[in-house]
Amino acid sequence: MVDGKLRSSSCKLFAVMTSGGKYPCFLSISTFLLIKTLPILDRKPSIMKYLFRLTAILSLFIFFAGCSKDKNKNCETIDITATVTNSDASNGTITATATGGSGFTYSIDGTTFVNTGNFTALAPGAYTITAKNSNGCTGSKSFTVNGTKKYFITRTTWKFSNAKVGLTDVSAFLQTCQKDNILTFAAAGTGTNDEGATKCNAGDPQTTPFTWNFVASETQLFISSTLFTGGSNTFNIVTLSSTQMVLSQTITLSGIPQNVEVTFIH
């Protein structure tokens, strides 16, 4: 028979574990193991201490390895919303607000939490905001800070790719000396037009400065220098992204005004 003192201790532990408590998963597994162990202890008292200790160790292992997750079952569902402003380079913002509890702190790197959901001086890109309430419950959500037209146009230089009227390529109608130019747009509204390998006039400077700005609610681009003979200083913006800039304007080709879409790439 099992030693009286150990039997008493086992029964007390059994009673505690079957009475419920804070960690039901841990208790139910421990109870099961003890129920299976006690008959063995009765028949083989020589190994009772070993099995009893093994049961306790296994119970603790299970608790810390998996059952401790039960304590998160009572966490509130945390939802995060945010207002995002686009970025010219490093002035994007995310203003996050969380619901599902109180006493929220916020993190943009998953490590450092602050008392406000306002994150500033952000470059274009994807960011994951994590909110943690006073109970330690957390929720995360990703937000994207997009680049502005100013960000994309000033990132690097641009060169001519093609010109089309509808689906027809009309690149051959533009002067070769203008199709190899390299354009640089600076954030301050200045820029340069590098003549490239071929100059229209041998005496022209290699680089000509210009000014530029967006007009008509950023649907048009004004450039103080005319880029193509027969064209004008203002282009309609068709697309402007990190990889290409498509502009359109009326250009006179072979004596006929045409609505020409010009594509620039890096």
C-alpha positions as CSV (number, residue, x, y, z in Angstrom):
1,M,0.0,0.0,0.0
2,V,1.1,3.6,-0.5
3,D,2.6,5.3,2.4
4,G,-0.1,7.1,4.4
5,K,1.5,10.5,4.3
6,L,2.1,10.3,0.6
7,R,-1.4,9.0,0.0
8,S,-2.8,11.9,2.1
9,S,-0.7,14.4,0.1
10,S,-1.8,12.9,-3.2
11,C,-5.5,13.1,-2.2
12,K,-5.1,16.7,-1.1
13,L,-3.5,17.6,-4.4
14,F,-6.1,15.7,-6.2
15,A,-8.8,17.6,-4.4
16,V,-7.3,20.9,-5.2
17,M,-6.9,20.1,-8.8
18,T,-10.5,18.8,-9.2
19,S,-11.9,21.9,-7.5
20,G,-11.3,24.1,-10.5
21,G,-9.2,27.2,-10.4
22,K,-7.3,29.6,-12.6
23,Y,-5.8,27.1,-15.1
24,P,-8.5,24.5,-16.0
25,C,-6.3,23.0,-18.8
26,F,-3.4,22.4,-16.4
27,L,-5.8,21.0,-13.7
28,S,-7.6,18.6,-15.9
29,I,-4.4,17.1,-17.3
30,S,-2.8,16.9,-13.8
31,T,-5.9,15.2,-12.5
32,F,-5.9,12.6,-15.3
33,L,-2.3,11.8,-14.6
34,L,-2.8,11.4,-10.9
35,I,-5.9,9.2,-11.4
36,K,-3.8,6.9,-13.6
37,T,-0.8,7.0,-11.3
38,L,-2.4,6.2,-7.9
39,P,-3.3,2.6,-8.6
40,I,0.2,1.9,-9.8
41,L,1.6,3.4,-6.6
42,D,-0.6,1.0,-4.6
43,R,0.7,-2.0,-6.4
44,K,4.3,-1.0,-6.7
45,P,5.3,1.2,-3.7
46,S,9.0,0.8,-4.6
47,I,8.5,3.3,-7.5
48,M,5.9,5.4,-6.0
49,K,8.1,8.4,-5.4
50,Y,9.5,8.3,-8.9
51,L,6.1,8.2,-10.5
52,F,4.7,10.8,-8.3
53,R,7.5,13.2,-9.1
54,L,7.3,12.4,-12.8
55,T,3.6,13.2,-12.7
56,A,4.3,16.6,-11.2
57,I,7.1,17.3,-13.7
58,L,4.9,16.3,-16.6
59,S,2.1,18.5,-15.4
60,L,4.3,21.5,-15.0
61,F,5.8,20.9,-18.4
62,I,2.4,20.8,-20.1
63,F,1.3,23.9,-18.2
64,F,4.2,26.0,-19.3
65,A,4.4,24.5,-22.8
66,G,0.8,24.9,-23.8
67,C,-1.8,25.3,-21.2
68,S,-0.6,28.7,-20.2
69,K,-2.3,29.9,-23.3
70,D,-5.6,29.5,-21.5
71,K,-5.0,32.7,-19.6
72,N,-5.3,34.6,-22.9
73,K,-8.7,33.3,-23.7
74,N,-10.3,36.2,-21.7
75,C,-8.4,38.8,-23.8
76,E,-10.6,41.4,-25.5
77,T,-10.6,41.5,-29.3
78,I,-8.5,44.6,-30.2
79,D,-9.3,46.4,-33.4
80,I,-7.0,49.1,-34.8
81,T,-7.9,51.9,-37.2
82,A,-5.6,54.6,-38.5
83,T,-5.5,57.8,-40.5
84,V,-2.5,57.7,-42.9
85,T,-0.9,60.6,-44.8
86,N,1.4,59.9,-47.8
87,S,5.1,60.8,-47.8
88,D,7.2,63.0,-50.0
89,A,10.3,61.3,-48.5
90,S,10.2,61.2,-44.7
91,N,7.1,63.1,-43.7
92,G,4.4,60.4,-43.8
93,T,2.3,59.8,-40.7
94,I,0.1,57.1,-39.1
95,T,-2.4,58.1,-36.4
96,A,-3.7,54.9,-34.9
97,T,-6.6,54.3,-32.5
98,A,-7.4,51.0,-30.8
99,T,-10.7,49.7,-29.3
100,G,-11.2,46.6,-27.1
101,G,-10.1,47.7,-23.6
102,S,-8.4,50.7,-22.2
103,G,-5.0,52.1,-21.3
104,F,-3.6,51.5,-24.7
105,T,0.0,51.8,-25.6
106,Y,1.3,51.5,-29.2
107,S,4.3,50.2,-31.1
108,I,5.5,50.5,-34.7
109,D,8.3,48.1,-34.3
110,G,6.7,45.4,-32.0
111,T,9.2,46.1,-29.2
112,T,9.0,49.7,-28.0
113,F,5.5,50.9,-26.8
114,V,4.5,54.5,-26.3
115,N,1.4,56.2,-25.0
116,T,0.3,57.6,-28.3
117,G,-0.7,56.1,-31.6
118,N,0.8,59.0,-33.6
119,F,3.8,58.0,-35.7
120,T,5.5,60.7,-37.8
121,A,8.5,61.2,-40.1
122,L,7.7,58.0,-42.0
123,A,9.1,57.1,-45.4
124,P,6.8,55.3,-47.9
125,G,6.4,51.7,-47.0
126,A,4.3,49.1,-45.1
127,Y,4.2,49.4,-41.3
128,T,2.7,47.1,-38.6
129,I,1.1,48.9,-35.7
130,T,0.6,46.9,-32.4
131,A,-1.7,48.1,-29.7
132,K,-1.6,46.7,-26.1
133,N,-4.2,47.4,-23.5
134,S,-3.9,47.5,-19.7
135,N,-4.5,43.8,-19.4
136,G,-1.6,43.0,-21.6
137,C,-3.8,41.9,-24.5
138,T,-2.4,42.9,-28.0
139,G,-3.6,43.3,-31.5
140,S,-1.8,44.2,-34.7
141,K,-2.6,45.6,-38.1
142,S,-0.6,46.7,-41.1
143,F,-0.9,50.1,-42.8
144,T,0.8,51.5,-46.0
145,V,2.3,54.9,-46.3
146,N,2.2,55.6,-50.0
147,G,4.6,57.9,-51.9
148,T,3.4,61.2,-53.3
149,K,3.9,62.3,-56.9
150,K,6.6,64.5,-55.6
151,Y,8.3,61.5,-54.0
152,F,8.3,59.5,-57.2
153,I,9.4,62.2,-59.5
154,T,12.4,63.2,-57.4
155,R,13.7,59.7,-56.6
156,T,16.0,59.4,-59.6
157,T,16.6,60.5,-63.2
158,W,14.2,60.0,-66.1
159,K,14.9,59.2,-69.7
160,F,12.6,58.9,-72.8
161,S,11.2,55.5,-73.6
162,N,8.5,56.0,-76.2
163,A,5.8,58.3,-77.6
164,K,2.4,57.2,-78.8
165,V,-0.7,58.6,-80.4
166,G,-3.4,56.1,-79.3
167,L,-1.8,52.7,-80.0
168,T,0.6,54.0,-82.7
169,D,4.2,54.6,-81.8
170,V,5.3,58.0,-83.1
171,S,8.7,58.1,-81.4
172,A,10.4,58.4,-84.8
173,F,8.7,61.8,-85.3
174,L,10.5,63.3,-82.3
175,Q,14.0,64.7,-82.7
176,T,16.7,62.2,-81.8
177,C,18.6,64.9,-79.9
178,Q,15.7,65.3,-77.5
179,K,15.0,61.6,-77.0
180,D,18.3,61.0,-75.4
181,N,18.0,63.7,-72.8
182,I,18.2,62.9,-69.1
183,L,15.8,64.8,-66.7
184,T,16.4,65.3,-63.0
185,F,13.7,66.8,-60.7
186,A,14.8,68.2,-57.3
187,A,12.4,68.4,-54.4
188,A,12.8,72.2,-54.2
189,G,11.1,72.6,-57.6
190,T,14.3,72.9,-59.7
191,G,15.7,70.5,-62.2
192,T,18.2,69.9,-65.0
193,N,17.9,68.7,-68.6
194,D,21.1,66.9,-69.6
195,E,21.5,66.8,-73.4
196,G,22.8,63.2,-73.4
197,A,25.1,62.0,-76.2
198,T,23.5,64.0,-79.0
199,K,22.9,67.8,-78.9
200,C,20.4,69.5,-81.2
201,N,23.0,72.4,-81.6
202,A,26.7,71.9,-81.0
203,G,26.9,75.1,-79.1
204,D,24.2,74.2,-76.6
205,P,25.3,73.6,-73.0
206,Q,25.4,70.0,-71.9
207,T,23.0,70.8,-69.0
208,T,20.2,73.3,-68.9
209,P,18.4,74.1,-65.6
210,F,14.6,74.4,-65.3
211,T,12.0,74.9,-62.7
212,W,8.9,72.6,-62.3
213,N,5.8,72.3,-60.2
214,F,2.5,70.4,-60.1
215,V,-0.6,72.3,-61.1
216,A,-4.4,71.6,-61.3
217,S,-4.4,69.6,-58.1
218,E,-1.4,67.6,-59.2
219,T,-3.0,66.4,-62.4
220,Q,-0.6,68.4,-64.5
221,L,3.2,69.0,-64.6
222,F,4.6,72.3,-65.5
223,I,8.3,72.5,-66.7
224,S,9.8,75.8,-67.6
225,S,11.8,74.3,-70.5
226,T,10.0,72.8,-73.6
227,L,11.1,69.2,-73.8
228,F,10.0,68.5,-77.4
229,T,9.8,70.7,-80.5
230,G,6.2,71.5,-81.3
231,G,5.1,70.9,-77.7
232,S,4.5,73.1,-74.7
233,N,5.5,73.6,-71.1
234,T,2.6,71.8,-69.5
235,F,1.9,68.0,-69.5
236,N,-1.1,66.1,-68.3
237,I,-0.1,63.4,-65.8
238,V,-1.3,60.0,-67.0
239,T,0.6,57.9,-64.5
240,L,3.5,58.6,-62.2
241,S,5.0,55.7,-60.2
242,S,8.3,54.4,-59.0
243,T,9.0,52.8,-62.4
244,Q,7.6,55.1,-65.0
245,M,6.2,58.5,-65.8
246,V,3.6,58.8,-68.5
247,L,2.8,62.4,-69.6
248,S,0.6,63.7,-72.4
249,Q,0.4,67.0,-74.3
250,T,-0.4,68.3,-77.7
251,I,2.7,68.1,-79.9
252,T,2.7,69.2,-83.6
253,L,4.0,66.2,-85.6
254,S,4.6,66.7,-89.4
255,G,2.5,69.9,-89.2
256,I,-0.4,68.2,-87.4
257,P,-1.2,68.8,-83.7
258,Q,-1.5,65.4,-82.0
259,N,-2.3,64.3,-78.4
260,V,0.9,62.4,-77.7
261,E,1.6,60.2,-74.6
262,V,5.2,60.2,-73.8
263,T,6.6,57.5,-71.4
264,F,9.7,58.1,-69.4
265,I,11.6,55.5,-67.4
266,H,14.7,55.4,-65.2
